[in-house]
Amino acid sequence: MTLVVLTCALGVAILTAAASAVAVWRVRNSADQRVADAVQKLAAGMQETMRDLAQAVETAQTSRADLHVGELAASLDLDEVTERTLEAASEITGVEAALLDAEAPDGARLSATVGMPAEEAAKAAVQLPENDNLRAVEITYRYRIDDVENSSASHVRSGVVLPMRADGTTVGSLSAFSRSAGQKLGEAQIDELERLAFRAGPALENARKYAEARALADLDALTSLHNRRYFHETLAREVARAQRYGRRLALIVFDLDDFKTINDRVGHLAGDAVLAEAAERLLSVVRSADIACRVGGDEFAVVLPESNVEEAELLAGRIARAINARPITPVGTVTLSAGVAELRPSDRPTDIFERADEALYRAKELGKDQTHVAANGA
């Protein structure tokens, strides 16, 4: 059974690698060479992980932890790889809690736990010293008797921390804990954890590279906003989520007034600088939950999850004030026209977008430099 599951995982990994190759071909035809380089590195990493998986198929045992080890290489989702690693660790005999700490995209840190809350994990965590020969660090936790006896919590008594490496570089650590007094994790458990960390390191690194490549592919190179493709994918996802859970959703679509005249007057390079500055001012006022995108030319859109049309109208006003509050070199003060729409129960993603876009053109017809709200009736 284990062999069948791992063989299926190998097949998924092969398909994923093939998809990566297709992504490389597509990205080579885009303007952003950085994305192509990132995806090429990803494909190379996937080939290495596939070789590891093939070895795992040949030597697979019957434990559930082995199944998770084989499945790691079949996913490029960072959260999924993390979850499977922790699940595999928790199924090793004697392990009552586990903590995974690893590099995340853009220099951030990924920290996840099983069997313990994040607050406890932060107190129990141990940072590994830099040493390429380090196999594991064993820890014993000692408490004041009154602290332990007066607490209803089951305290961590011992633990093991192992490095996770990829291409010879430490990319994170895997910690396993026991709450049993006088019963440390033995050599057999450490061997299983070491094997798991050995597989998890490359899988996590591949997933991180993939996330970074996707992030690059989703960004507009000029403005650093999300691009048109990402906008339509996100709008579809947010519409489905809002309709599933009965939540509000609003959309702003706006463009810069008379931008063609600006381009004709100062040239396209200077016009690009205006777009970049407008995008920076846009980002300074949107909320963290809002999704700001450039959908083409000088047209922008902001998706507002769990928001109504009144909130979207207020945000459109803040965006307008941020952009025209001070001159943009070399063209001076720039104004914008905006259209706002709110999701209807029966809307498709194209419906709410078309209503917001039509409201934008209505704002243009009414004299520009203003926001028009689309009617939300049937």
C-alpha positions as CSV (number, residue, x, y, z in Angstrom):
1,M,0.0,0.0,0.0
2,T,2.9,2.3,0.9
3,L,4.6,1.6,-2.4
4,V,1.4,2.4,-4.3
5,V,0.9,5.7,-2.5
6,L,4.5,6.8,-3.0
7,T,4.4,5.8,-6.6
8,C,1.3,8.0,-7.1
9,A,3.2,10.8,-5.3
10,L,6.1,10.3,-7.7
11,G,3.7,10.6,-10.6
12,V,2.3,13.8,-9.2
13,A,5.9,15.1,-8.8
14,I,6.6,14.3,-12.4
15,L,3.5,16.1,-13.6
16,T,4.5,19.1,-11.4
17,A,7.9,19.2,-12.9
18,A,6.4,19.1,-16.4
19,A,4.1,22.0,-15.4
20,S,7.2,23.8,-14.2
21,A,8.8,23.3,-17.6
22,V,5.7,24.7,-19.3
23,A,5.9,27.7,-16.9
24,V,9.5,28.3,-17.9
25,W,8.4,28.4,-21.6
26,R,5.6,30.8,-20.8
27,V,7.7,33.0,-18.7
28,R,10.5,33.2,-21.3
29,N,8.0,34.9,-23.5
30,S,7.3,37.5,-20.8
31,A,9.2,40.7,-20.1
32,D,10.3,39.7,-16.7
33,Q,13.4,37.4,-16.9
34,R,13.6,37.2,-13.2
35,V,10.5,35.0,-13.2
36,A,12.1,32.6,-15.7
37,D,15.3,32.3,-13.6
38,A,13.2,31.6,-10.5
39,V,11.1,28.9,-12.2
40,Q,14.2,27.3,-13.8
41,K,15.7,27.0,-10.3
42,L,12.4,25.5,-9.1
43,A,12.4,22.9,-11.9
44,A,16.0,21.9,-11.0
45,G,15.0,21.5,-7.4
46,M,12.0,19.4,-8.3
47,Q,14.3,17.0,-10.2
48,E,16.5,16.5,-7.2
49,T,13.4,16.0,-5.0
50,M,12.0,13.4,-7.4
51,R,15.2,11.4,-7.2
52,D,14.9,11.5,-3.4
53,L,11.3,10.3,-3.8
54,A,12.3,7.5,-6.1
55,Q,14.7,6.3,-3.4
56,A,11.9,6.5,-0.8
57,V,9.7,4.3,-3.0
58,E,12.4,1.7,-3.1
59,T,13.0,1.6,0.6
60,A,9.5,2.5,1.9
61,Q,8.3,1.0,5.2
62,T,4.8,0.5,6.4
63,S,4.5,3.4,8.9
64,R,2.1,6.3,8.3
65,A,5.1,8.7,8.7
66,D,6.7,7.1,5.7
67,L,3.6,8.0,3.6
68,H,3.9,11.6,4.6
69,V,7.6,11.6,3.8
70,G,6.9,10.3,0.3
71,E,4.1,12.9,-0.2
72,L,6.3,15.9,0.6
73,A,7.9,16.0,-2.8
74,A,4.5,15.9,-4.5
75,S,3.5,19.4,-3.4
76,L,4.7,22.9,-4.1
77,D,2.3,24.5,-1.6
78,L,4.4,25.8,1.4
79,D,1.5,25.4,3.9
80,E,0.8,21.9,2.7
81,V,4.4,20.8,2.9
82,T,4.6,22.3,6.4
83,E,1.4,20.5,7.5
84,R,2.5,17.2,6.2
85,T,5.9,17.5,7.8
86,L,4.4,18.2,11.2
87,E,1.8,15.5,10.8
88,A,4.5,13.0,10.0
89,A,6.5,14.1,13.0
90,S,3.5,13.8,15.3
91,E,2.9,10.2,14.2
92,I,6.4,9.1,15.4
93,T,6.1,7.1,18.6
94,G,6.8,9.3,21.7
95,V,6.4,12.6,19.9
96,E,3.6,14.6,21.5
97,A,4.2,18.0,19.9
98,A,6.3,19.4,17.1
99,L,7.5,22.8,15.8
100,L,8.7,23.7,12.4
101,D,10.6,26.9,11.8
102,A,11.8,27.7,8.3
103,E,12.6,30.4,5.8
104,A,9.6,31.9,4.0
105,P,9.3,34.1,0.9
106,D,10.8,37.6,1.0
107,G,13.0,37.0,4.0
108,A,10.1,36.2,6.4
109,R,10.0,33.3,8.8
110,L,7.5,30.4,8.8
111,S,6.6,29.0,12.2
112,A,4.0,26.2,12.6
113,T,3.1,23.8,15.4
114,V,1.2,20.6,16.1
115,G,0.2,19.5,19.6
116,M,1.0,22.8,21.3
117,P,-0.1,26.4,21.0
118,A,2.2,29.0,19.4
119,E,2.9,30.7,22.7
120,E,4.2,27.5,24.3
121,A,6.2,26.7,21.2
122,A,7.9,30.1,21.3
123,K,9.0,29.4,24.9
124,A,10.2,25.9,24.2
125,A,12.0,26.7,20.9
126,V,15.8,26.4,20.7
127,Q,17.9,28.0,18.1
128,L,20.4,25.7,16.5
129,P,24.1,26.7,16.3
130,E,25.7,27.1,12.9
131,N,27.5,23.7,12.3
132,D,27.4,21.7,9.1
133,N,28.1,18.5,11.1
134,L,25.3,19.0,13.6
135,R,22.9,16.1,13.6
136,A,20.5,17.0,16.4
137,V,20.3,18.8,19.7
138,E,18.7,17.1,22.6
139,I,17.0,19.2,25.3
140,T,15.8,18.5,28.9
141,Y,13.4,21.0,30.5
142,R,13.5,21.3,34.3
143,Y,10.8,23.3,36.2
144,R,10.4,24.6,39.8
145,I,8.2,22.0,41.5
146,D,5.6,24.5,42.6
147,D,5.2,25.9,39.0
148,V,4.5,22.4,37.6
149,E,2.3,21.2,40.4
150,N,0.2,24.4,40.4
151,S,-0.4,24.3,36.7
152,S,-3.1,22.4,34.9
153,A,-1.0,22.3,31.7
154,S,1.1,19.3,30.7
155,H,4.6,20.7,30.5
156,V,7.2,19.8,27.8
157,R,9.8,17.6,29.5
158,S,12.2,16.9,26.7
159,G,12.8,17.6,23.1
160,V,15.0,17.1,20.0
161,V,15.8,19.8,17.4
162,L,17.1,18.8,14.0
163,P,18.3,21.1,11.1
164,M,16.5,20.9,7.8
165,R,18.9,21.5,4.9
166,A,18.6,22.0,1.1
167,D,21.7,22.0,-1.2
168,G,23.9,22.0,1.9
169,T,22.3,25.1,3.4
170,T,20.2,25.1,6.6
171,V,16.7,26.3,5.6
172,G,15.0,25.7,8.9
173,S,14.6,23.4,11.9
174,L,12.3,20.7,13.1
175,S,11.7,20.3,16.8
176,A,9.9,17.3,18.5
177,F,8.8,17.3,22.1
178,S,7.7,14.8,24.8
179,R,5.6,15.7,27.8
180,S,6.3,12.4,29.6
181,A,8.6,12.8,32.7
182,G,11.6,10.6,32.5
183,Q,11.0,9.4,29.0
184,K,13.2,11.1,26.4
185,L,13.0,10.5,22.7
186,G,15.3,7.7,21.9
187,E,17.7,6.9,19.1
188,A,15.0,5.2,17.0
189,Q,12.8,8.3,17.2
190,I,15.8,10.6,16.4
191,D,16.6,8.4,13.3
192,E,13.0,8.8,12.1
193,L,13.0,12.5,12.7
194,E,16.3,12.9,11.0
195,R,15.0,11.1,7.9
196,L,11.9,13.3,7.9
197,A,14.0,16.5,8.2
198,F,16.2,15.2,5.4
199,R,13.2,15.0,3.1
200,A,11.4,18.1,4.4
201,G,14.3,20.5,3.8
202,P,14.4,20.2,0.0
203,A,10.6,20.1,-0.2
204,L,10.2,23.3,1.8
205,E,12.9,25.1,-0.2
206,N,11.2,24.1,-3.5
207,A,7.9,25.3,-2.2
208,R,9.4,28.6,-1.0
209,K,11.1,29.2,-4.4
210,Y,7.8,28.4,-6.1
211,A,5.9,30.9,-3.9
212,E,8.5,33.6,-4.8
213,A,8.3,32.8,-8.5
214,R,4.5,33.0,-8.4
215,A,4.8,36.3,-6.5
216,L,7.0,37.7,-9.2
217,A,4.7,36.4,-11.9
218,D,1.7,38.1,-10.2
219,L,3.3,41.5,-10.1
220,D,3.2,44.3,-12.6
221,A,6.9,45.2,-13.3
222,L,6.3,48.9,-13.6
223,T,4.1,49.6,-10.6
224,S,4.7,46.6,-8.3
225,L,1.0,46.2,-8.0
226,H,-0.7,42.9,-8.8
227,N,-1.2,42.4,-12.5
228,R,-4.3,41.9,-14.7
229,R,-4.1,38.1,-14.5
230,Y,-3.9,38.1,-10.8
231,F,-6.7,40.6,-10.5
232,H,-9.2,38.4,-12.5
233,E,-8.1,35.2,-10.6
234,T,-8.5,37.0,-7.2
235,L,-11.8,38.6,-8.1
236,A,-13.2,35.2,-9.1
237,R,-12.0,33.7,-5.9
238,E,-13.3,36.5,-3.7
239,V,-16.7,36.5,-5.5
240,A,-17.0,32.7,-4.8
241,R,-16.0,33.1,-1.2
242,A,-18.4,36.1,-0.6
243,Q,-21.3,34.2,-2.1
244,R,-20.5,31.0,-0.2
245,Y,-20.4,32.6,3.1
246,G,-22.9,35.4,2.5
247,R,-20.4,38.2,2.9
248,R,-20.1,41.7,1.2
249,L,-17.6,42.5,-1.5
250,A,-16.9,45.8,-3.3
251,L,-14.8,46.8,-6.2
252,I,-13.2,50.1,-7.3
253,V,-12.0,50.7,-10.9
254,F,-10.3,53.9,-11.7
255,D,-8.0,55.5,-14.2
256,L,-6.0,58.8,-14.5
257,D,-7.8,61.6,-16.2
258,D,-6.4,62.6,-19.7
259,F,-3.5,60.2,-19.4
260,K,-3.1,59.9,-23.2
261,T,-2.6,63.7,-23.3
262,I,0.1,63.3,-20.6
263,N,1.9,60.7,-22.6
264,D,1.7,62.8,-25.8
265,R,3.0,65.8,-23.9
266,V,5.9,64.3,-21.9
267,G,6.6,61.0,-23.6
268,H,6.0,57.4,-22.6
269,L,9.0,57.1,-20.2
270,A,7.8,60.1,-18.2
271,G,4.3,58.7,-18.4
272,D,5.5,55.4,-16.9
273,A,7.0,57.4,-14.0
274,V,3.6,59.0,-13.4
275,L,2.0,55.6,-13.2
276,A,4.6,54.3,-10.8
277,E,4.2,57.3,-8.5
278,A,0.4,57.0,-8.7
279,A,0.7,53.4,-7.7
280,E,2.9,54.2,-4.8
281,R,0.4,56.7,-3.5
282,L,-2.4,54.2,-4.0
283,L,-0.6,51.7,-1.8
284,S,-0.1,54.3,0.9
285,V,-3.9,54.5,1.6
286,V,-5.4,51.0,0.9
287,R,-5.9,48.6,3.8
288,S,-3.9,45.5,4.2
289,A,-6.9,43.4,3.2
290,D,-7.5,45.3,0.0
291,I,-6.1,43.9,-3.2
292,A,-4.7,46.7,-5.5
293,C,-4.0,45.9,-9.1
294,R,-3.0,47.4,-12.4
295,V,-5.4,46.0,-15.0
296,G,-4.0,47.7,-18.0
297,G,-2.5,51.0,-19.2
298,D,-3.5,53.6,-16.7
299,E,-6.5,51.6,-15.4
300,F,-6.3,50.3,-11.8
301,A,-8.6,48.2,-9.6
302,V,-9.0,47.6,-5.9
303,V,-10.9,44.5,-4.6
304,L,-12.4,45.1,-1.1
305,P,-13.3,41.9,0.6
306,E,-16.0,42.1,3.3
307,S,-16.8,45.7,2.3
308,N,-19.9,47.5,1.1
309,V,-20.3,50.2,-1.6
310,E,-20.1,53.0,1.0
311,E,-16.7,51.9,2.3
312,A,-15.5,51.5,-1.3
313,E,-16.6,55.0,-2.2
314,L,-14.8,56.4,0.9
315,L,-11.6,54.6,-0.1
316,A,-11.9,55.8,-3.7
317,G,-12.0,59.4,-2.3
318,R,-8.9,58.7,-0.2
319,I,-7.1,57.3,-3.2
320,A,-8.0,60.4,-5.3
321,R,-6.8,62.8,-2.6
322,A,-3.5,60.8,-2.2
323,I,-2.8,61.0,-5.9
324,N,-3.8,64.7,-6.5
325,A,-2.6,66.1,-3.1
326,R,0.7,67.2,-4.5
327,P,2.1,67.5,-8.1
328,I,3.7,64.5,-9.8
329,T,6.9,65.4,-11.6
330,P,7.0,66.2,-14.5
331,V,3.3,66.7,-15.2
332,G,2.0,68.5,-12.2
333,T,-1.3,67.6,-10.5
334,V,-3.0,64.5,-11.7
335,T,-6.7,63.7,-11.1
336,L,-8.6,60.4,-11.5
337,S,-12.1,59.1,-12.2
338,A,-13.5,56.1,-10.4
339,G,-16.3,53.7,-10.6
340,V,-17.6,51.7,-7.6
341,A,-19.8,48.5,-7.5
342,E,-20.9,46.1,-4.9
343,L,-21.5,42.4,-5.4
344,R,-25.0,41.1,-6.0
345,P,-26.1,37.6,-4.9
346,S,-26.3,36.4,-8.5
347,D,-23.2,38.1,-9.8
348,R,-20.5,36.4,-11.8
349,P,-17.0,38.0,-11.5
350,T,-17.5,39.7,-14.9
351,D,-20.7,41.2,-13.8
352,I,-19.4,43.2,-10.9
353,F,-16.3,44.2,-12.9
354,E,-18.5,45.4,-15.8
355,R,-20.7,47.5,-13.5
356,A,-17.7,49.2,-11.9
357,D,-16.2,49.8,-15.3
358,E,-19.4,51.3,-16.6
359,A,-19.6,53.5,-13.5
360,L,-16.0,54.7,-14.3
361,Y,-17.1,55.7,-17.8
362,R,-20.1,57.5,-16.3
363,A,-17.8,59.5,-14.0
364,K,-15.9,60.5,-17.2
365,E,-19.0,61.6,-18.9
366,L,-20.0,63.7,-15.9
367,G,-16.8,65.7,-16.0
368,K,-14.0,63.5,-14.6
369,D,-12.2,64.0,-11.3
370,Q,-15.0,62.2,-9.4
371,T,-16.3,58.8,-8.3
372,H,-19.6,57.3,-9.6
373,V,-21.4,54.5,-7.8
374,A,-23.1,51.8,-9.8
375,A,-26.7,51.1,-9.0
376,N,-27.1,47.9,-7.1
377,G,-30.6,47.0,-8.1
378,A,-31.6,44.1,-10.2
